[in-house]
């Protein structure tokens, strides 16, 4: 069973930055897709950004210009650098990964709170 562990969340003031990490128990060298979702209270879970097998990164409009994906294959880790955070970015952020197009794995989530 693949395990994904997120970390890096916390409380930050508006305009601040955070870097989220997602460590996979399996190698991400041949990942099909890997990315970040978020879920705010009372809201549906939504995609933030993801990277595909061709190493192409895709971002939702709200993340463009503020959030950056990166990966370290040696550490089996996907990062989400978030800058210029806004109160509306407050949510639980989840890591998701898939290797074969059938099975999809989720982490337990990390809380991001943007508040003054």
N, C-alpha and C positions, 0 to 999 in steps of 0.2 A: 504494500500500500504506500503510495507516494504521500509524503508529508511536506506541507508548505508552512513555513513559520514566518509571520510578518513581525516587524518591529520598527521603531522609529517614530511612532505617533506621540502625541502630547498636546499640551496647551501652548498656543502661540498667539501673539498679538497680530492684529491685521497688518499686513505688509511684511510679515515675517516669513521665515523659511523653515522647511522640514525636509529631511530625507528619509523616505521609507525604504525598508529592505525586505526582501522576500527570499528566504533561503529554502532551496529544494533539497529533499533527501535523495533525489535522483539527478543525474547529470542533465544539464540544460543545453548541452552541445547540440542535440538534435531535437530541440523543442519544436513543436508545430506552431503553437501560439502560447504566449505567456503575457499576462497583463494585470492591470489593476482595475478594480471596480470600487464603487463606494455606495453606501446606503445611509441616507440621513433619516432621522426619526420620522416615521409616518410616510416615508417615501419608498418608491421602488429602488431596487439595486440598479445602478447604472454604470456603464462602461466609462472608464477614465482614459485609458490608453493601453495599447498592446503592441507587442512585437511579434513578427511572424518568422517562419523558417528561413526566409530570405533576408532576415535581419532588417526588415522594413518596419518602421515605427509609425503608428497611427494614433492620433490624438483627437479627443472630442473637442468641439469648438471652445468650450470653457477652459480647456487645459492648454490650448495652443498659446505659445509665447510665455507661459508661466511654469508649466510642468515639463520635465525632461526624463525620459526613460534611458536607462543604461543597464548593461549586463556585465557580469564578471563570470565567465564560464568556469574559470579555475575554482571559484568559490560557489558555483551553482547558485548565484544570487542575481536577482533582478532588483534594480533600484528605481525609485521614483523621487526625483528631486522636485520639490514644490517651492516656488517662490511667489512673492507678492500675494500671500494667502489672504483670502477674504472670509468674512463670517459665513457666507454661503458654501464654503468648502468644508464646513464642519460636517463630519460623517464618520462612520466606520469604514475603513479602507481594507478591501480584501484582495488578496492575490489569487490569481487563477492560472492554471497551466494545463496544457494537453499535449500529448505526444503522438496520438494516433488518430485523432478526429472522432473517436468514439468516447473515450473516457476523459472526464474533466475533473480536475482537483481544485479544492479551495483551501485556503488557510482559514485561521480562526478570526482574523481581522485585527486591526489596530485602530484605536480611536484617535481622530484628529479633531481638535477643538480650536477654533479661531475666535478669539474674544479679547476685548480690552478689559 
